[in-house]
Amino acid sequence: MRYERVKGTRDVLPREALARRELEKLVHDKFSRAGFFPILPPTFEKYELYQHSTGEASDIVIKEMYRFADMGGRDLALRPEGTPSVMRAILENHLKIPIRLWYSMTMFRQDKPQKGRYREHTQIGAEIVGEAEPEADVELIKLGYDLFTEMGIEGMYLELNTIGCRECRPGYTEKLTRFLTEHQKELCEDCKLRTQRNPLRVFDCKVASCQEVLKSAPSQREHLCQGCKEHFDAVKKGLGRFSIPFGENERMVRGLDYYSRTVIEFKSTLLGAQDTLCGGGRYDYLAEELGGPPTPATGFAFGIERALLTSRGEDIFEFSGASIPLLVLPLGDKAQAYALELIFKLRQAGISVQAEFRSGGLSRKLKRADARNAERVLIIGEDEIAKARFILRDMHTGEQKEMTFEELLSLHELKGHSLLTNGED
């Protein structure tokens, strides 16, 4: 029987795996210099954690969660997003606040597969916990903007909004609920349910009839308290100070219940209708909802798959084999054993090297080296071992020259190779 991967999943092949590693190196460097520490919570948590924090009316909880009971009868769920797990880890382990954390974690959602989004996918996220000031929002957005710019994200643009706080949101929610109740017959079944559980979620709906109704819905901006107005104005002013272009989208609320005040989305025109590359915002009440003390916080997360699609194109997922900077070709049993020791010495010196240990003469091994995209080969036979001089051959030009081990180590072009970029242009 021939097996195939489960629908909504995918195989991460070598070229993309290397691209992911390079991306994580870039993220680690940028976030470390900004004082962020890595964190890695468990892959699954108690179901109630996500139900309570993400929201009973959210699509994640209603439609997308991978929920299961283990052998002990515990109600568990695979991680659909990172923020609740990170906050739970902070509270449970009594981490000192304020703190800055970043992560790269696999997420699981039973959503319809989309371009760059799968039922198992990887997100990179950053959280600033314990800082209420608008400058924290600006700093986080600036970090994301710089990261995506350096990655070469094509067609990138930023949208932001403010969705109020505990003081001003209840009044707006009441008015919005009355409006939605008056238009119940025009709403889809999901939005009828959202009207009762969390009216703000209706703005996430993509159904055309609902979008038409929402055009005349009351505006959150008209109900903001003075504190929320000042906070949002300070965020916009801060972005202007860094000349970061953005658009205001007063219908954007994000799909999770724990957000408050600033919400953001980085988007790319390359992604079509599902154009969100990165989402996030402020979540000042999540710690309290999880049983902790009042703890302001802000964060964002983006999917690695979509980031690679929009920065390097879909061909990043096509792998035909990276080139090999140096391939050792041992000829004979004695050379086989010698080559095995040699490649470890070369690697210790910083040279990326492999060996062709399969049996065969020089002609056959050269053909194999060419098939493996070797840039250079080092030919070793008994004569070369006796003289301690090896034959280095350029596979592109055919040029050959004898070299000692010390001369080989001095070749600058053999050092610092990356499998990701080498031979991948």
Contacts in CASP RR format, 6 or more apart in sequence:
PFRMAT RR
TARGET T0000
AUTHOR 0000-0000-0000
METHOD contacts of the structure
MODEL  1
MRYERVKGTRDVLPREALARRELEKLVHDKFSRAGFFPILPPTFEKYELY
QHSTGEASDIVIKEMYRFADMGGRDLALRPEGTPSVMRAILENHLKIPIR
LWYSMTMFRQDKPQKGRYREHTQIGAEIVGEAEPEADVELIKLGYDLFTE
MGIEGMYLELNTIGCRECRPGYTEKLTRFLTEHQKELCEDCKLRTQRNPL
RVFDCKVASCQEVLKSAPSQREHLCQGCKEHFDAVKKGLGRFSIPFGENE
RMVRGLDYYSRTVIEFKSTLLGAQDTLCGGGRYDYLAEELGGPPTPATGF
AFGIERALLTSRGEDIFEFSGASIPLLVLPLGDKAQAYALELIFKLRQAG
ISVQAEFRSGGLSRKLKRADARNAERVLIIGEDEIAKARFILRDMHTGEQ
KEMTFEELLSLHELKGHSLLTNGED
5 11 0 8 1.000
6 119 0 8 1.000
7 113 0 8 1.000
7 119 0 8 1.000
8 113 0 8 1.000
8 118 0 8 1.000
8 119 0 8 1.000
8 120 0 8 1.000
9 118 0 8 1.000
9 119 0 8 1.000
9 120 0 8 1.000
10 118 0 8 1.000
10 120 0 8 1.000
12 20 0 8 1.000
13 317 0 8 1.000
13 319 0 8 1.000
14 319 0 8 1.000
14 321 0 8 1.000
14 322 0 8 1.000
15 316 0 8 1.000
15 317 0 8 1.000
15 318 0 8 1.000
15 319 0 8 1.000
15 321 0 8 1.000
15 322 0 8 1.000
15 420 0 8 1.000
15 424 0 8 1.000
16 308 0 8 1.000
16 316 0 8 1.000
16 317 0 8 1.000
16 319 0 8 1.000
18 322 0 8 1.000
18 418 0 8 1.000
18 419 0 8 1.000
18 420 0 8 1.000
19 308 0 8 1.000
19 312 0 8 1.000
19 316 0 8 1.000
19 420 0 8 1.000
20 122 0 8 1.000
20 304 0 8 1.000
20 308 0 8 1.000
21 420 0 8 1.000
22 418 0 8 1.000
22 420 0 8 1.000
23 124 0 8 1.000
23 151 0 8 1.000
23 304 0 8 1.000
23 307 0 8 1.000
23 308 0 8 1.000
24 104 0 8 1.000
24 124 0 8 1.000
26 147 0 8 1.000
26 150 0 8 1.000
26 151 0 8 1.000
27 102 0 8 1.000
27 104 0 8 1.000
27 124 0 8 1.000
27 147 0 8 1.000
28 38 0 8 1.000
28 102 0 8 1.000
30 143 0 8 1.000
30 146 0 8 1.000
30 147 0 8 1.000
30 150 0 8 1.000
31 100 0 8 1.000
31 102 0 8 1.000
31 126 0 8 1.000
31 143 0 8 1.000
34 100 0 8 1.000
34 139 0 8 1.000
34 143 0 8 1.000
35 100 0 8 1.000
36 100 0 8 1.000
36 101 0 8 1.000
36 102 0 8 1.000
36 126 0 8 1.000
37 99 0 8 1.000
37 100 0 8 1.000
37 101 0 8 1.000
37 102 0 8 1.000
38 101 0 8 1.000
38 102 0 8 1.000
38 103 0 8 1.000
39 86 0 8 1.000
39 89 0 8 1.000
39 101 0 8 1.000
39 102 0 8 1.000
39 103 0 8 1.000
40 103 0 8 1.000
40 105 0 8 1.000
41 79 0 8 1.000
41 82 0 8 1.000
41 85 0 8 1.000
41 86 0 8 1.000
41 88 0 8 1.000
41 89 0 8 1.000
41 103 0 8 1.000
41 105 0 8 1.000
42 79 0 8 1.000
42 85 0 8 1.000
43 78 0 8 1.000
43 79 0 8 1.000
43 105 0 8 1.000
43 106 0 8 1.000
44 76 0 8 1.000
44 77 0 8 1.000
44 78 0 8 1.000
44 79 0 8 1.000
45 76 0 8 1.000
45 77 0 8 1.000
45 79 0 8 1.000
45 84 0 8 1.000
45 85 0 8 1.000
45 88 0 8 1.000
46 74 0 8 1.000
46 75 0 8 1.000
46 76 0 8 1.000
46 77 0 8 1.000
47 65 0 8 1.000
47 67 0 8 1.000
47 75 0 8 1.000
47 76 0 8 1.000
47 77 0 8 1.000
48 75 0 8 1.000
49 77 0 8 1.000
49 84 0 8 1.000
49 85 0 8 1.000
49 88 0 8 1.000
49 290 0 8 1.000
50 60 0 8 1.000
50 61 0 8 1.000
50 65 0 8 1.000
50 77 0 8 1.000
50 80 0 8 1.000
50 81 0 8 1.000
50 84 0 8 1.000
51 61 0 8 1.000
52 289 0 8 1.000
52 290 0 8 1.000
53 83 0 8 1.000
53 84 0 8 1.000
53 87 0 8 1.000
53 256 0 8 1.000
53 257 0 8 1.000
53 258 0 8 1.000
53 286 0 8 1.000
53 289 0 8 1.000
53 290 0 8 1.000
54 60 0 8 1.000
54 61 0 8 1.000
54 80 0 8 1.000
54 81 0 8 1.000
54 84 0 8 1.000
54 256 0 8 1.000
54 257 0 8 1.000
54 258 0 8 1.000
55 61 0 8 1.000
55 198 0 8 1.000
55 256 0 8 1.000
55 257 0 8 1.000
55 258 0 8 1.000
56 62 0 8 1.000
56 197 0 8 1.000
56 198 0 8 1.000
57 193 0 8 1.000
57 194 0 8 1.000
57 197 0 8 1.000
57 198 0 8 1.000
57 201 0 8 1.000
57 257 0 8 1.000
58 198 0 8 1.000
58 201 0 8 1.000
58 255 0 8 1.000
58 256 0 8 1.000
58 257 0 8 1.000
59 111 0 8 1.000
59 190 0 8 1.000
59 204 0 8 1.000
59 255 0 8 1.000
60 80 0 8 1.000
60 81 0 8 1.000
60 109 0 8 1.000
60 255 0 8 1.000
60 256 0 8 1.000
63 110 0 8 1.000
63 111 0 8 1.000
64 80 0 8 1.000
64 109 0 8 1.000
64 110 0 8 1.000
64 111 0 8 1.000
65 77 0 8 1.000
65 78 0 8 1.000
65 80 0 8 1.000
65 109 0 8 1.000
65 110 0 8 1.000
66 77 0 8 1.000
66 78 0 8 1.000
66 80 0 8 1.000
66 108 0 8 1.000
66 109 0 8 1.000
66 110 0 8 1.000
67 75 0 8 1.000
67 76 0 8 1.000
67 77 0 8 1.000
68 76 0 8 1.000
68 77 0 8 1.000
68 78 0 8 1.000
69 75 0 8 1.000
69 76 0 8 1.000
70 76 0 8 1.000
78 108 0 8 1.000
79 85 0 8 1.000
79 105 0 8 1.000
79 106 0 8 1.000
79 107 0 8 1.000
79 108 0 8 1.000
80 107 0 8 1.000
80 108 0 8 1.000
80 109 0 8 1.000
81 107 0 8 1.000
81 123 0 8 1.000
81 256 0 8 1.000
81 301 0 8 1.000
82 103 0 8 1.000
82 105 0 8 1.000
82 107 0 8 1.000
82 123 0 8 1.000
82 125 0 8 1.000
82 301 0 8 1.000
83 127 0 8 1.000
83 256 0 8 1.000
83 258 0 8 1.000
83 283 0 8 1.000
83 286 0 8 1.000
83 299 0 8 1.000
83 301 0 8 1.000
84 258 0 8 1.000
84 286 0 8 1.000
84 290 0 8 1.000
86 101 0 8 1.000
86 103 0 8 1.000
86 127 0 8 1.000
86 129 0 8 1.000
87 127 0 8 1.000
87 129 0 8 1.000
87 286 0 8 1.000
87 287 0 8 1.000
87 290 0 8 1.000
87 297 0 8 1.000
88 290 0 8 1.000
89 95 0 8 1.000
90 97 0 8 1.000
90 99 0 8 1.000
90 101 0 8 1.000
90 129 0 8 1.000
90 287 0 8 1.000
91 287 0 8 1.000
91 290 0 8 1.000
91 291 0 8 1.000
91 292 0 8 1.000
97 129 0 8 1.000
97 130 0 8 1.000
97 295 0 8 1.000
98 128 0 8 1.000
98 129 0 8 1.000
98 130 0 8 1.000
98 131 0 8 1.000
99 129 0 8 1.000
99 130 0 8 1.000
100 126 0 8 1.000
100 127 0 8 1.000
100 128 0 8 1.000
100 129 0 8 1.000
101 126 0 8 1.000
101 127 0 8 1.000
101 129 0 8 1.000
102 124 0 8 1.000
102 125 0 8 1.000
102 126 0 8 1.000
102 127 0 8 1.000
103 123 0 8 1.000
103 124 0 8 1.000
103 125 0 8 1.000
104 122 0 8 1.000
104 123 0 8 1.000
104 124 0 8 1.000
104 125 0 8 1.000
104 304 0 8 1.000
105 122 0 8 1.000
105 123 0 8 1.000
106 120 0 8 1.000
106 121 0 8 1.000
106 122 0 8 1.000
107 120 0 8 1.000
107 121 0 8 1.000
107 122 0 8 1.000
107 123 0 8 1.000
108 119 0 8 1.000
108 120 0 8 1.000
109 119 0 8 1.000
109 121 0 8 1.000
110 119 0 8 1.000
111 117 0 8 1.000
111 119 0 8 1.000
113 119 0 8 1.000
114 274 0 8 1.000
115 271 0 8 1.000
115 272 0 8 1.000
115 274 0 8 1.000
115 306 0 8 1.000
115 309 0 8 1.000
116 271 0 8 1.000
116 303 0 8 1.000
116 305 0 8 1.000
116 306 0 8 1.000
116 309 0 8 1.000
117 274 0 8 1.000
117 303 0 8 1.000
117 305 0 8 1.000
117 306 0 8 1.000
118 305 0 8 1.000
121 303 0 8 1.000
121 304 0 8 1.000
121 305 0 8 1.000
122 303 0 8 1.000
122 304 0 8 1.000
122 305 0 8 1.000
123 301 0 8 1.000
123 302 0 8 1.000
123 303 0 8 1.000
123 304 0 8 1.000
124 301 0 8 1.000
124 302 0 8 1.000
124 303 0 8 1.000
124 304 0 8 1.000
124 307 0 8 1.000
125 299 0 8 1.000
125 300 0 8 1.000
125 301 0 8 1.000
125 302 0 8 1.000
126 140 0 8 1.000
126 143 0 8 1.000
126 144 0 8 1.000
126 299 0 8 1.000
126 300 0 8 1.000
126 301 0 8 1.000
127 297 0 8 1.000
127 298 0 8 1.000
127 299 0 8 1.000
128 136 0 8 1.000
128 139 0 8 1.000
128 140 0 8 1.000
128 297 0 8 1.000
128 298 0 8 1.000
128 299 0 8 1.000
129 287 0 8 1.000
129 295 0 8 1.000
129 296 0 8 1.000
129 297 0 8 1.000
130 295 0 8 1.000
130 296 0 8 1.000
130 297 0 8 1.000
131 296 0 8 1.000
131 297 0 8 1.000
131 298 0 8 1.000
132 284 0 8 1.000
132 296 0 8 1.000
134 231 0 8 1.000
134 232 0 8 1.000
134 234 0 8 1.000
134 235 0 8 1.000
134 238 0 8 1.000
134 262 0 8 1.000
135 234 0 8 1.000
135 238 0 8 1.000
136 298 0 8 1.000
137 235 0 8 1.000
137 262 0 8 1.000
137 281 0 8 1.000
137 282 0 8 1.000
137 298 0 8 1.000
138 234 0 8 1.000
138 235 0 8 1.000
138 238 0 8 1.000
138 239 0 8 1.000
138 241 0 8 1.000
138 242 0 8 1.000
140 298 0 8 1.000
140 299 0 8 1.000
140 300 0 8 1.000
141 158 0 8 1.000
141 160 0 8 1.000
141 235 0 8 1.000
141 239 0 8 1.000
141 244 0 8 1.000
141 264 0 8 1.000
141 300 0 8 1.000
142 239 0 8 1.000
142 242 0 8 1.000
142 244 0 8 1.000
144 266 0 8 1.000
144 278 0 8 1.000
144 300 0 8 1.000
145 158 0 8 1.000
145 242 0 8 1.000
145 244 0 8 1.000
145 266 0 8 1.000
148 156 0 8 1.000
148 266 0 8 1.000
148 277 0 8 1.000
148 278 0 8 1.000
148 307 0 8 1.000
148 311 0 8 1.000
149 156 0 8 1.000
151 307 0 8 1.000
151 311 0 8 1.000
152 311 0 8 1.000
153 266 0 8 1.000
153 268 0 8 1.000
153 277 0 8 1.000
153 307 0 8 1.000
153 310 0 8 1.000
153 311 0 8 1.000
154 268 0 8 1.000
154 269 0 8 1.000
154 270 0 8 1.000
154 310 0 8 1.000
154 311 0 8 1.000
155 268 0 8 1.000
155 269 0 8 1.000
155 270 0 8 1.000
155 310 0 8 1.000
156 266 0 8 1.000
156 267 0 8 1.000
156 268 0 8 1.000
156 277 0 8 1.000
156 310 0 8 1.000
157 245 0 8 1.000
157 246 0 8 1.000
157 247 0 8 1.000
157 266 0 8 1.000
157 267 0 8 1.000
157 268 0 8 1.000
157 269 0 8 1.000
158 244 0 8 1.000
158 245 0 8 1.000
158 246 0 8 1.000
158 247 0 8 1.000
158 264 0 8 1.000
158 265 0 8 1.000
158 266 0 8 1.000
158 267 0 8 1.000
159 246 0 8 1.000
159 247 0 8 1.000
159 248 0 8 1.000
159 249 0 8 1.000
159 252 0 8 1.000
159 264 0 8 1.000
159 265 0 8 1.000
159 267 0 8 1.000
160 235 0 8 1.000
160 236 0 8 1.000
160 246 0 8 1.000
160 247 0 8 1.000
160 248 0 8 1.000
160 249 0 8 1.000
160 252 0 8 1.000
160 262 0 8 1.000
160 263 0 8 1.000
160 264 0 8 1.000
160 265 0 8 1.000
161 220 0 8 1.000
161 248 0 8 1.000
161 249 0 8 1.000
161 250 0 8 1.000
161 251 0 8 1.000
161 252 0 8 1.000
161 253 0 8 1.000
161 262 0 8 1.000
161 263 0 8 1.000
162 220 0 8 1.000
162 221 0 8 1.000
162 224 0 8 1.000
162 228 0 8 1.000
162 231 0 8 1.000
162 232 0 8 1.000
162 235 0 8 1.000
162 261 0 8 1.000
162 262 0 8 1.000
162 263 0 8 1.000
163 169 0 8 1.000
163 200 0 8 1.000
163 220 0 8 1.000
163 253 0 8 1.000
163 254 0 8 1.000
163 259 0 8 1.000
163 260 0 8 1.000
163 261 0 8 1.000
163 263 0 8 1.000
164 172 0 8 1.000
164 220 0 8 1.000
164 224 0 8 1.000
164 225 0 8 1.000
164 228 0 8 1.000
164 260 0 8 1.000
164 261 0 8 1.000
165 225 0 8 1.000
165 227 0 8 1.000
165 228 0 8 1.000
165 260 0 8 1.000
165 261 0 8 1.000
165 284 0 8 1.000
166 260 0 8 1.000
166 285 0 8 1.000
167 225 0 8 1.000
167 228 0 8 1.000
168 223 0 8 1.000
168 224 0 8 1.000
168 225 0 8 1.000
168 228 0 8 1.000
169 220 0 8 1.000
169 223 0 8 1.000
169 260 0 8 1.000
171 223 0 8 1.000
172 218 0 8 1.000
172 220 0 8 1.000
172 223 0 8 1.000
173 199 0 8 1.000
173 200 0 8 1.000
175 218 0 8 1.000
175 223 0 8 1.000
176 199 0 8 1.000
176 200 0 8 1.000
176 202 0 8 1.000
176 217 0 8 1.000
176 218 0 8 1.000
177 195 0 8 1.000
177 199 0 8 1.000
179 217 0 8 1.000
179 218 0 8 1.000
180 187 0 8 1.000
180 191 0 8 1.000
180 195 0 8 1.000
180 199 0 8 1.000
180 202 0 8 1.000
180 217 0 8 1.000
181 195 0 8 1.000
183 213 0 8 1.000
184 192 0 8 1.000
184 195 0 8 1.000
186 209 0 8 1.000
186 210 0 8 1.000
186 212 0 8 1.000
186 213 0 8 1.000
187 195 0 8 1.000
187 202 0 8 1.000
187 209 0 8 1.000
187 210 0 8 1.000
187 213 0 8 1.000
188 205 0 8 1.000
188 207 0 8 1.000
188 209 0 8 1.000
188 210 0 8 1.000
190 205 0 8 1.000
190 207 0 8 1.000
191 201 0 8 1.000
191 202 0 8 1.000
191 205 0 8 1.000
191 207 0 8 1.000
191 210 0 8 1.000
194 201 0 8 1.000
194 202 0 8 1.000
194 205 0 8 1.000
195 202 0 8 1.000
198 257 0 8 1.000
200 253 0 8 1.000
201 253 0 8 1.000
201 255 0 8 1.000
202 210 0 8 1.000
202 214 0 8 1.000
202 217 0 8 1.000
203 214 0 8 1.000
203 251 0 8 1.000
203 252 0 8 1.000
203 253 0 8 1.000
204 253 0 8 1.000
204 254 0 8 1.000
204 255 0 8 1.000
205 211 0 8 1.000
205 214 0 8 1.000
214 251 0 8 1.000
219 250 0 8 1.000
220 250 0 8 1.000
221 250 0 8 1.000
224 232 0 8 1.000
228 261 0 8 1.000
231 261 0 8 1.000
231 262 0 8 1.000
232 261 0 8 1.000
232 262 0 8 1.000
235 262 0 8 1.000
236 246 0 8 1.000
236 248 0 8 1.000
239 246 0 8 1.000
249 265 0 8 1.000
252 263 0 8 1.000
252 265 0 8 1.000
253 259 0 8 1.000
253 263 0 8 1.000
254 263 0 8 1.000
254 265 0 8 1.000
254 279 0 8 1.000
254 280 0 8 1.000
254 281 0 8 1.000
258 283 0 8 1.000
258 285 0 8 1.000
258 286 0 8 1.000
258 289 0 8 1.000
259 280 0 8 1.000
259 281 0 8 1.000
259 282 0 8 1.000
259 283 0 8 1.000
260 282 0 8 1.000
260 283 0 8 1.000
260 284 0 8 1.000
260 285 0 8 1.000
261 281 0 8 1.000
261 282 0 8 1.000
261 284 0 8 1.000
262 281 0 8 1.000
262 282 0 8 1.000
262 298 0 8 1.000
263 279 0 8 1.000
263 280 0 8 1.000
263 281 0 8 1.000
263 282 0 8 1.000
264 278 0 8 1.000
264 279 0 8 1.000
264 280 0 8 1.000
264 281 0 8 1.000
264 300 0 8 1.000
265 276 0 8 1.000
265 277 0 8 1.000
265 278 0 8 1.000
265 279 0 8 1.000
265 280 0 8 1.000
266 276 0 8 1.000
266 277 0 8 1.000
266 278 0 8 1.000
266 279 0 8 1.000
266 300 0 8 1.000
266 302 0 8 1.000
267 275 0 8 1.000
267 276 0 8 1.000
267 277 0 8 1.000
268 275 0 8 1.000
268 277 0 8 1.000
268 306 0 8 1.000
268 310 0 8 1.000
269 275 0 8 1.000
270 309 0 8 1.000
270 310 0 8 1.000
270 313 0 8 1.000
271 277 0 8 1.000
271 306 0 8 1.000
271 309 0 8 1.000
271 310 0 8 1.000
277 302 0 8 1.000
277 303 0 8 1.000
277 306 0 8 1.000
277 307 0 8 1.000
277 310 0 8 1.000
278 300 0 8 1.000
278 301 0 8 1.000
278 302 0 8 1.000
278 303 0 8 1.000
278 307 0 8 1.000
279 300 0 8 1.000
279 301 0 8 1.000
279 302 0 8 1.000
280 298 0 8 1.000
280 299 0 8 1.000
280 300 0 8 1.000
280 301 0 8 1.000
281 298 0 8 1.000
281 299 0 8 1.000
281 300 0 8 1.000
282 296 0 8 1.000
282 297 0 8 1.000
282 298 0 8 1.000
282 299 0 8 1.000
283 297 0 8 1.000
283 298 0 8 1.000
283 299 0 8 1.000
284 294 0 8 1.000
284 295 0 8 1.000
284 296 0 8 1.000
284 297 0 8 1.000
285 294 0 8 1.000
286 295 0 8 1.000
286 297 0 8 1.000
287 293 0 8 1.000
287 294 0 8 1.000
287 295 0 8 1.000
287 297 0 8 1.000
288 294 0 8 1.000
288 295 0 8 1.000
308 316 0 8 1.000
308 317 0 8 1.000
309 316 0 8 1.000
321 373 0 8 1.000
322 373 0 8 1.000
322 419 0 8 1.000
322 420 0 8 1.000
322 422 0 8 1.000
322 423 0 8 1.000
322 424 0 8 1.000
323 373 0 8 1.000
323 374 0 8 1.000
323 375 0 8 1.000
323 422 0 8 1.000
323 423 0 8 1.000
323 424 0 8 1.000
324 352 0 8 1.000
324 353 0 8 1.000
324 354 0 8 1.000
324 369 0 8 1.000
324 372 0 8 1.000
324 373 0 8 1.000
324 374 0 8 1.000
324 375 0 8 1.000
325 351 0 8 1.000
325 352 0 8 1.000
325 353 0 8 1.000
325 375 0 8 1.000
325 376 0 8 1.000
325 414 0 8 1.000
325 417 0 8 1.000
325 422 0 8 1.000
326 346 0 8 1.000
326 351 0 8 1.000
326 352 0 8 1.000
326 353 0 8 1.000
326 354 0 8 1.000
326 374 0 8 1.000
326 375 0 8 1.000
326 376 0 8 1.000
326 377 0 8 1.000
326 378 0 8 1.000
326 414 0 8 1.000
327 353 0 8 1.000
327 354 0 8 1.000
327 355 0 8 1.000
327 356 0 8 1.000
327 369 0 8 1.000
327 372 0 8 1.000
327 374 0 8 1.000
327 376 0 8 1.000
327 377 0 8 1.000
327 378 0 8 1.000
328 339 0 8 1.000
328 342 0 8 1.000
328 343 0 8 1.000
328 353 0 8 1.000
328 354 0 8 1.000
328 355 0 8 1.000
328 356 0 8 1.000
328 377 0 8 1.000
328 378 0 8 1.000
328 380 0 8 1.000
329 355 0 8 1.000
329 356 0 8 1.000
329 362 0 8 1.000
329 365 0 8 1.000
329 366 0 8 1.000
329 369 0 8 1.000
329 377 0 8 1.000
329 378 0 8 1.000
329 379 0 8 1.000
329 380 0 8 1.000
330 336 0 8 1.000
330 338 0 8 1.000
330 339 0 8 1.000
330 355 0 8 1.000
330 356 0 8 1.000
330 357 0 8 1.000
330 380 0 8 1.000
330 381 0 8 1.000
331 361 0 8 1.000
331 362 0 8 1.000
331 365 0 8 1.000
331 379 0 8 1.000
331 380 0 8 1.000
331 381 0 8 1.000
331 382 0 8 1.000
332 381 0 8 1.000
332 382 0 8 1.000
334 381 0 8 1.000
334 382 0 8 1.000
334 385 0 8 1.000
335 380 0 8 1.000
335 381 0 8 1.000
335 382 0 8 1.000
335 384 0 8 1.000
335 385 0 8 1.000
336 357 0 8 1.000
338 380 0 8 1.000
338 385 0 8 1.000
339 355 0 8 1.000
339 357 0 8 1.000
339 380 0 8 1.000
340 355 0 8 1.000
340 357 0 8 1.000
342 380 0 8 1.000
342 405 0 8 1.000
343 353 0 8 1.000
343 354 0 8 1.000
343 355 0 8 1.000
345 405 0 8 1.000
346 353 0 8 1.000
346 408 0 8 1.000
346 409 0 8 1.000
347 353 0 8 1.000
349 409 0 8 1.000
349 415 0 8 1.000
350 415 0 8 1.000
350 416 0 8 1.000
351 408 0 8 1.000
351 409 0 8 1.000
351 414 0 8 1.000
351 415 0 8 1.000
352 414 0 8 1.000
352 416 0 8 1.000
352 417 0 8 1.000
352 419 0 8 1.000
352 422 0 8 1.000
353 378 0 8 1.000
353 414 0 8 1.000
356 365 0 8 1.000
356 368 0 8 1.000
356 369 0 8 1.000
356 372 0 8 1.000
358 365 0 8 1.000
358 368 0 8 1.000
362 379 0 8 1.000
365 377 0 8 1.000
366 377 0 8 1.000
366 393 0 8 1.000
369 377 0 8 1.000
369 395 0 8 1.000
370 395 0 8 1.000
373 423 0 8 1.000
374 395 0 8 1.000
375 394 0 8 1.000
375 395 0 8 1.000
375 396 0 8 1.000
375 422 0 8 1.000
376 392 0 8 1.000
376 393 0 8 1.000
376 394 0 8 1.000
376 395 0 8 1.000
376 414 0 8 1.000
377 392 0 8 1.000
377 393 0 8 1.000
377 395 0 8 1.000
378 390 0 8 1.000
378 391 0 8 1.000
378 392 0 8 1.000
378 393 0 8 1.000
378 408 0 8 1.000
379 390 0 8 1.000
379 391 0 8 1.000
379 392 0 8 1.000
379 393 0 8 1.000
380 390 0 8 1.000
380 391 0 8 1.000
384 390 0 8 1.000
384 391 0 8 1.000
388 404 0 8 1.000
388 405 0 8 1.000
389 402 0 8 1.000
389 403 0 8 1.000
389 404 0 8 1.000
390 402 0 8 1.000
390 403 0 8 1.000
390 404 0 8 1.000
390 405 0 8 1.000
390 408 0 8 1.000
391 400 0 8 1.000
391 401 0 8 1.000
391 402 0 8 1.000
391 403 0 8 1.000
392 400 0 8 1.000
392 401 0 8 1.000
392 402 0 8 1.000
392 403 0 8 1.000
392 408 0 8 1.000
393 399 0 8 1.000
393 400 0 8 1.000
394 400 0 8 1.000
408 414 0 8 1.000
END
